[in-house]
């Protein structure tokens, strides 16, 4: 990174403070964090703070952690939470619009129980109309065997501490993850023209709606895909980041309790929140994390009615639940994440219980939800996306009929012989 780039970042900081956001109390923290980071970067001679870090990530971490450490306890106040949700929607529309054009996809909003959810799917050709209605074709894998498109759905629960963000903010990330899944199905498993759709779920937010509102919504929207969209559980993989990962686990636990025969194919969790115990994670041990411990505690107390009563946590704290008899679960975590210890703890728990269908994917020197960062900020994010996409594609491929598997191996043998 040359001096011109450093100067441009510094100029942007000044523009942000003195032009765009005059009067906001976080301004001083933002500008100090940016200039301090730039000075440290220059003194290091442009060397990265940690392996695979960029200046963009270092600046992002410094600003978000600085603001979170100072004002994190106010983010869940209703007035600010509503503002931040609106900002996330606007940013999501901008970034997601570029991502959809780049990946040849489109979004289709659907309102269920007063909340906006999003379908993300391949853009339809002229004259063709995408359908999310009950499919007329079989859902047991015979479509793939006959060569017809096989539909797979990733049900994605977004993060934001149960209080912030919205599905639109995650359109960019889900586009990238979808592209990896499609590529893996086509190249590794020889699935012809796979139809991979994402359903970006919404849920009632804290502090207006305490637990179990979000968990109830998470389970209900999964059942919507089964009952209203005519999907088979083996066509669906749950996914989520941070508290969205916790909601994916909540959905699994609730479906297991009410209708165990309807459990989905698998779940993929990115930096999940797994424990509601105060101080379950050590913020002091993760100074390079984007997430502030003060902000994390604000999320916890905003979501729970009785945060100091473990008996009331139930599936809001999956680490303290019975996790047997669930489908395969992929847990992706990062060593600089404030929640890293929680991921290690839940995987250690299931292994101690003799559960063998959970996978742990650890990424060194990465912060919370690193895979969600744009590639221009953190190129390494693509490594995390690739690992998750490969897991999801492998789960989808496992549902192919015997005929489809035979055709896959036949093509592979023919390619090897050629």
C-alpha positions as CSV (number, residue, x, y, z in Angstrom):
1,X,0.0,0.0,0.0
2,X,1.6,3.3,-1.1
3,X,1.5,6.7,0.5
4,X,-1.1,7.9,-2.0
5,X,-3.5,5.2,-0.7
6,X,-2.8,6.1,2.9
7,X,-3.5,9.7,2.0
8,X,-6.8,8.8,0.4
9,X,-8.0,6.9,3.4
10,X,-7.0,9.9,5.6
11,X,-8.9,12.3,3.3
12,X,-12.0,10.0,3.5
13,X,-11.8,10.1,7.3
14,X,-11.8,13.9,7.2
15,X,-14.7,13.9,4.7
16,X,-16.7,11.5,6.8
17,X,-16.3,13.6,10.0
18,X,-16.6,17.1,8.7
19,X,-19.0,16.7,5.8
20,X,-21.1,13.5,6.0
21,X,-21.7,13.0,9.7
22,X,-21.4,16.4,11.4
23,X,-22.6,16.4,15.0
24,X,-22.6,12.6,15.7
25,X,-20.7,11.7,18.9
26,X,-18.9,8.8,17.3
27,X,-17.1,11.1,14.8
28,X,-14.1,11.7,17.0
29,X,-13.6,8.0,17.6
30,X,-13.9,7.2,13.9
31,X,-11.3,9.8,12.8
32,X,-8.9,8.9,15.7
33,X,-9.2,5.2,14.8
34,X,-8.5,5.8,11.1
35,X,-5.6,8.1,11.6
36,X,-4.1,6.0,14.4
37,X,-4.3,2.9,12.1
38,X,-2.8,4.7,9.2
39,X,0.1,5.9,11.3
40,X,0.8,2.4,12.7
41,X,0.5,0.9,9.2
42,X,3.1,3.4,7.9
43,X,5.4,2.8,10.8
44,X,5.3,-0.9,10.0
45,X,6.4,-0.1,6.5
46,X,3.1,-1.4,5.0
47,X,3.4,-4.8,6.6
48,X,0.1,-6.4,7.5
49,X,-1.0,-6.4,11.1
50,X,-1.6,-10.2,11.0
51,X,-1.2,-12.8,8.2
52,X,-3.8,-12.4,5.4
53,X,-4.9,-9.0,6.8
54,X,-5.2,-5.9,4.6
55,X,-5.2,-2.2,5.4
56,X,-8.9,-2.2,4.6
57,X,-9.6,-4.9,7.2
58,X,-7.4,-3.1,9.7
59,X,-9.3,0.1,9.3
60,X,-12.7,-1.7,9.4
61,X,-11.7,-3.4,12.6
62,X,-10.3,-0.3,14.2
63,X,-13.5,1.7,13.5
64,X,-16.1,-0.9,14.4
65,X,-14.3,-2.0,17.5
66,X,-13.6,1.6,18.6
67,X,-17.2,2.7,18.2
68,X,-18.5,-0.6,19.7
69,X,-16.3,-0.3,22.8
70,X,-17.5,3.2,23.4
71,X,-21.2,3.2,22.3
72,X,-22.0,-0.5,22.0
73,X,-24.5,-0.5,24.9
74,X,-26.6,2.0,23.0
75,X,-27.0,0.1,19.7
76,X,-29.9,-1.9,21.0
77,X,-32.0,1.1,22.1
78,X,-35.1,1.1,19.9
79,X,-34.4,4.4,18.2
80,X,-30.9,3.5,17.2
81,X,-31.7,-0.1,16.3
82,X,-34.4,1.1,13.8
83,X,-31.9,3.5,12.3
84,X,-29.2,0.9,12.0
85,X,-31.7,-1.6,10.4
86,X,-32.6,1.1,7.8
87,X,-28.9,1.7,7.1
88,X,-28.3,-2.0,6.6
89,X,-31.1,-2.2,4.1
90,X,-29.8,0.8,2.1
91,X,-26.2,-0.6,2.1
92,X,-27.6,-4.0,1.2
93,X,-29.5,-2.6,-1.8
94,X,-26.4,-1.0,-3.1
95,X,-24.0,-3.8,-2.6
96,X,-26.5,-6.5,-3.3
97,X,-27.5,-4.8,-6.6
98,X,-23.9,-5.0,-7.8
99,X,-23.6,-8.6,-6.7
100,X,-26.8,-9.7,-8.5
101,X,-25.7,-8.1,-11.7
102,X,-22.3,-9.7,-11.4
103,X,-23.7,-13.2,-10.6
104,X,-26.7,-13.1,-12.9
105,X,-29.2,-13.4,-10.1
106,X,-32.3,-11.6,-8.9
107,X,-34.1,-11.1,-5.6
108,X,-37.9,-11.5,-5.1
109,X,-39.3,-10.1,-1.9
110,X,-42.1,-12.0,-0.1
111,X,-43.9,-10.8,2.9
112,X,-44.8,-13.4,5.5
113,X,-46.3,-12.6,8.9
114,X,-45.6,-8.9,8.3
115,X,-41.9,-9.4,7.6
116,X,-40.0,-9.0,4.4
117,X,-38.0,-12.1,3.3
118,X,-36.1,-12.5,0.1
119,X,-35.7,-15.2,-2.5
120,X,-32.3,-15.1,-4.3
121,X,-32.2,-17.1,-7.5
122,X,-30.8,-17.2,-11.0
123,X,-32.0,-14.5,-13.2
124,X,-34.7,-15.7,-15.5
125,X,-34.3,-15.5,-19.3
126,X,-36.7,-13.3,-21.3
127,X,-40.2,-14.8,-21.3
128,X,-39.5,-17.1,-18.4
129,X,-40.8,-16.5,-15.0
130,X,-39.3,-17.9,-11.9
131,X,-41.5,-19.9,-9.7
132,X,-41.4,-20.4,-6.0
133,X,-44.7,-22.2,-5.9
134,X,-45.2,-25.9,-5.0
135,X,-43.2,-27.9,-7.6
136,X,-45.0,-30.4,-9.8
137,X,-41.9,-32.6,-10.2
138,X,-40.8,-35.2,-7.6
139,X,-38.7,-34.0,-4.7
140,X,-37.0,-37.3,-3.9
141,X,-34.1,-37.1,-6.3
142,X,-35.6,-38.5,-9.5
143,X,-35.6,-35.2,-11.2
144,X,-31.8,-35.2,-11.0
145,X,-31.6,-38.7,-12.4
146,X,-33.7,-37.8,-15.4
147,X,-31.6,-34.8,-16.2
148,X,-34.2,-32.2,-15.2
149,X,-33.0,-29.4,-13.0
150,X,-32.7,-30.4,-9.3
151,X,-33.8,-27.7,-6.9
152,X,-31.9,-27.0,-3.7
153,X,-32.6,-24.3,-1.2
154,X,-30.4,-22.7,1.4
155,X,-32.4,-21.1,4.2
156,X,-30.2,-18.3,5.5
157,X,-30.7,-16.6,8.9
158,X,-28.8,-13.3,9.2
159,X,-26.8,-12.1,12.1
160,X,-26.9,-8.7,13.9
161,X,-27.2,-9.6,17.6
162,X,-31.0,-10.4,17.2
163,X,-31.5,-6.6,17.0
164,X,-29.8,-5.2,13.9
165,X,-29.6,-5.7,10.1
166,X,-32.0,-7.2,7.6
167,X,-32.0,-9.8,4.8
168,X,-31.1,-7.2,2.2
169,X,-27.7,-6.6,3.9
170,X,-26.7,-10.2,3.1
171,X,-27.5,-10.4,-0.6
172,X,-23.9,-9.8,-1.6
173,X,-22.5,-12.6,0.7
174,X,-25.3,-15.0,-0.3
175,X,-24.5,-14.4,-4.0
176,X,-20.9,-15.4,-3.4
177,X,-21.8,-18.5,-1.4
178,X,-24.4,-19.5,-4.0
179,X,-21.9,-19.2,-6.8
180,X,-19.5,-21.6,-5.0
181,X,-22.3,-24.1,-4.3
182,X,-23.4,-24.1,-8.0
183,X,-19.8,-24.5,-9.2
184,X,-19.1,-27.4,-6.8
185,X,-22.3,-29.2,-7.9
186,X,-21.4,-28.8,-11.5
187,X,-17.7,-29.5,-11.4
188,X,-17.2,-31.9,-8.6
189,X,-20.5,-33.8,-8.6
190,X,-21.4,-33.4,-12.3
191,X,-25.0,-32.2,-11.5
192,X,-26.4,-30.7,-14.7
193,X,-28.0,-27.2,-14.4
194,X,-28.6,-27.4,-10.6
195,X,-31.1,-24.9,-9.4
196,X,-29.8,-23.4,-6.1
197,X,-32.0,-20.8,-4.5
198,X,-31.4,-18.9,-1.3
199,X,-34.2,-17.9,1.0
200,X,-33.0,-15.0,3.2
201,X,-35.2,-15.2,6.3
202,X,-36.3,-12.3,8.5
203,X,-37.4,-12.5,12.1
204,X,-38.8,-10.2,14.8
205,X,-36.0,-8.2,16.4
206,X,-35.0,-7.3,19.9
207,X,-35.4,-5.2,21.9
208,X,-39.0,-4.9,20.7
209,X,-39.4,-8.7,20.6
210,X,-37.6,-10.8,23.2
211,X,-36.8,-14.5,23.1
212,X,-38.4,-16.7,22.0
213,X,-39.9,-14.5,19.2
214,X,-36.9,-14.8,16.8
215,X,-36.5,-18.6,17.5
216,X,-40.2,-19.1,16.8
217,X,-39.9,-17.2,13.5
218,X,-36.8,-19.3,12.5
219,X,-38.7,-22.6,12.9
220,X,-41.9,-21.2,11.3
221,X,-40.1,-20.0,8.2
222,X,-38.5,-23.4,7.7
223,X,-41.9,-25.1,8.0
224,X,-43.2,-22.5,5.4
225,X,-40.7,-23.9,2.9
226,X,-41.9,-27.4,3.6
227,X,-45.7,-26.8,3.8
228,X,-46.2,-23.8,1.4
229,X,-43.4,-24.3,-1.1
230,X,-43.6,-28.1,-1.3
231,X,-40.0,-28.7,-0.6
232,X,-38.6,-31.8,0.9
233,X,-36.4,-31.5,4.0
234,X,-33.6,-33.1,2.0
235,X,-33.6,-30.2,-0.4
236,X,-32.9,-27.7,2.4
237,X,-29.8,-26.7,4.2
238,X,-30.0,-24.1,7.0
239,X,-27.2,-21.5,7.3
240,X,-26.5,-18.4,9.3
241,X,-23.8,-16.2,10.8
242,X,-23.3,-15.1,14.4
243,X,-26.8,-15.0,16.0
244,X,-28.2,-16.2,12.7
245,X,-26.2,-19.4,13.3
246,X,-27.8,-19.7,16.7
247,X,-31.2,-19.3,15.1
248,X,-30.4,-22.1,12.7
249,X,-29.6,-24.3,15.7
250,X,-32.8,-23.2,17.4
251,X,-34.8,-24.1,14.3
252,X,-33.1,-27.6,14.3
253,X,-33.9,-28.1,18.0
254,X,-37.5,-27.0,17.6
255,X,-38.2,-29.1,14.6
256,X,-36.6,-32.1,16.3
257,X,-39.0,-31.6,19.2
258,X,-42.1,-31.1,17.2
259,X,-41.6,-33.0,13.9
260,X,-38.3,-34.9,13.9
261,X,-39.1,-36.5,10.5
262,X,-38.9,-33.0,9.0
263,X,-35.4,-32.1,10.0
264,X,-33.4,-30.5,7.1
265,X,-30.5,-32.0,5.3
266,X,-27.8,-30.1,7.2
267,X,-26.8,-26.8,8.7
268,X,-23.8,-24.5,8.0
269,X,-22.9,-22.0,10.8
270,X,-20.4,-19.1,10.4
271,X,-19.0,-17.7,13.7
272,X,-22.1,-18.7,15.6
273,X,-23.3,-17.4,18.9
274,X,-23.8,-20.6,21.0
275,X,-23.9,-19.6,24.6
276,X,-25.9,-17.0,26.6
277,X,-23.7,-17.3,29.6
278,X,-22.4,-13.9,30.6
279,X,-18.7,-13.8,29.9
280,X,-18.8,-17.0,27.9
281,X,-16.3,-15.4,25.5
282,X,-13.2,-13.5,26.5
283,X,-13.1,-10.2,24.7
284,X,-9.8,-9.3,26.3
285,X,-8.2,-12.2,24.6
286,X,-9.4,-11.1,21.2
287,X,-8.3,-7.5,20.8
288,X,-8.4,-7.8,17.0
289,X,-12.0,-8.8,16.8
290,X,-14.5,-6.6,15.0
291,X,-17.2,-7.4,17.6
292,X,-17.0,-5.4,20.8
293,X,-17.7,-7.4,24.1
294,X,-19.7,-4.4,25.2
295,X,-21.9,-4.6,22.1
296,X,-22.2,-8.4,22.5
297,X,-23.4,-8.0,26.1
298,X,-26.0,-5.4,24.9
299,X,-27.3,-7.9,22.4
300,X,-27.6,-10.6,25.1
301,X,-29.5,-8.5,27.5
302,X,-31.7,-7.0,24.8
303,X,-32.7,-10.5,23.5
304,X,-33.3,-12.3,26.8
305,X,-36.2,-11.5,29.2
306,X,-34.2,-12.8,32.1
307,X,-30.5,-12.8,31.1
308,X,-29.3,-13.9,34.5
309,X,-31.6,-17.0,34.7
310,X,-30.0,-19.9,32.8
311,X,-33.2,-21.9,33.2
312,X,-35.0,-19.4,30.9
313,X,-32.5,-19.5,28.1
314,X,-33.6,-22.8,26.5
315,X,-32.6,-23.0,22.8
316,X,-31.3,-19.4,22.8
317,X,-28.2,-21.0,24.3
318,X,-27.6,-24.1,22.1
319,X,-24.4,-25.0,24.0
320,X,-26.6,-25.9,27.0
321,X,-29.0,-28.0,25.0
322,X,-29.2,-31.7,24.0
323,X,-27.7,-31.7,20.5
324,X,-28.2,-35.4,19.7
325,X,-30.1,-36.6,16.6
326,X,-29.5,-33.6,14.5
327,X,-28.4,-33.6,10.9
328,X,-24.8,-32.8,9.9
329,X,-23.6,-29.4,11.2
330,X,-20.6,-27.4,9.8
331,X,-19.1,-24.9,12.3
332,X,-16.8,-22.3,10.8
333,X,-14.9,-20.2,13.3
334,X,-12.0,-17.7,13.5
335,X,-9.3,-17.4,16.1
336,X,-9.5,-13.6,16.5
337,X,-13.3,-13.8,16.9
338,X,-14.7,-12.8,20.3
339,X,-17.0,-15.9,19.9
340,X,-14.3,-18.3,18.9
341,X,-14.3,-20.1,22.3
342,X,-18.1,-20.7,22.0
343,X,-17.6,-22.5,18.7
344,X,-14.8,-24.7,20.2
345,X,-17.0,-25.4,23.2
346,X,-20.0,-26.6,21.3
347,X,-18.0,-28.8,19.0
348,X,-16.2,-30.2,22.0
349,X,-19.6,-30.9,23.7
350,X,-21.0,-32.9,20.7
351,X,-17.8,-34.9,20.4
352,X,-17.8,-35.7,24.1
353,X,-21.4,-36.9,23.6
354,X,-20.3,-39.2,20.8
355,X,-21.8,-37.2,18.0
356,X,-19.7,-37.6,14.8
357,X,-21.6,-35.6,12.1
358,X,-20.3,-32.2,13.2
359,X,-17.4,-30.5,11.3
360,X,-15.2,-27.8,12.7
361,X,-13.5,-25.4,10.3
362,X,-11.0,-23.0,12.0
363,X,-9.4,-20.0,10.3
364,X,-6.4,-18.5,12.0
365,X,-6.0,-14.7,12.6
366,X,-9.5,-13.9,11.3
367,X,-12.1,-11.7,13.1
368,X,-15.8,-12.3,13.6
369,X,-17.8,-13.1,10.5
370,X,-14.8,-12.5,8.3
371,X,-16.3,-14.3,5.3
372,X,-19.0,-11.7,5.0
373,X,-16.5,-8.9,4.3
374,X,-16.2,-7.9,0.6
375,X,-13.2,-9.3,-1.2
376,X,-11.8,-5.9,-1.8
377,X,-11.6,-5.4,2.0
378,X,-10.4,-9.0,2.8
379,X,-9.5,-11.3,-0.1
380,X,-9.2,-14.2,2.4
381,X,-13.0,-14.0,2.9
382,X,-13.2,-16.1,-0.3
383,X,-11.4,-19.0,1.5
384,X,-14.1,-19.1,4.2
385,X,-16.9,-18.9,1.6
386,X,-15.3,-21.7,-0.4
387,X,-15.2,-24.0,2.6
388,X,-18.8,-23.4,3.5
389,X,-19.9,-23.8,-0.1
390,X,-18.1,-27.1,-0.5
391,X,-19.8,-28.5,2.6
392,X,-23.2,-27.4,1.4
393,X,-22.7,-28.8,-2.1
394,X,-21.5,-32.1,-0.6
395,X,-24.7,-32.3,1.4
396,X,-26.9,-31.5,-1.6
397,X,-25.0,-34.0,-3.8
398,X,-25.6,-36.8,-1.2
399,X,-29.3,-36.6,-2.0
400,X,-28.9,-37.6,-5.6
401,X,-30.6,-40.9,-6.6
402,X,-28.6,-44.0,-7.4
403,X,-29.1,-43.4,-11.1
404,X,-27.7,-39.9,-10.7
405,X,-24.7,-41.2,-8.8
406,X,-24.1,-43.8,-11.4
407,X,-24.1,-41.2,-14.2
408,X,-21.7,-39.0,-12.2
409,X,-19.2,-41.8,-11.8
410,X,-19.6,-42.8,-15.4
411,X,-18.8,-39.3,-16.6
412,X,-15.8,-39.1,-14.2
413,X,-14.5,-42.4,-15.5
414,X,-14.9,-41.3,-19.1
415,X,-13.0,-38.0,-18.4
416,X,-10.2,-39.9,-16.7
417,X,-9.9,-42.4,-19.7
418,X,-9.8,-39.5,-22.2
